[in-house]
């Protein structure tokens, strides 16, 4: 195992909303945003004749897409 011998020059800080808007690439997370293009891979999906049920990490239905 190796360790860095350099000391940080400044304490880490949270970026402001304006600074976050300037960032290109990466991922921004918004708790209230829901996208139909994203599947919660932690839970899974069940496909039936009626449609597709998406399950969350606890096994509860988080969304339904009709067939």
C-alpha positions, 0 to 999 in steps of 0.5 A: 500500500502506498500513501501520498506524502503531499499535504492538501493545500485547501480544505474540501468544500461544497460547490455552489449551485452556480459552480455546479452549473459550470461543470461539464460531464459527470453526474448531477443528482436531484432527489426529486427528478424521475427519468423514464430512461433510467432503470433502478438496477438495484431492484430489477424488473418483472415483465408481464402481459400487462406491462413492466414493473420496476422494483426498488432495492427493497423489492417494492414496485417503484414504477410501471410501464404499460405494455 
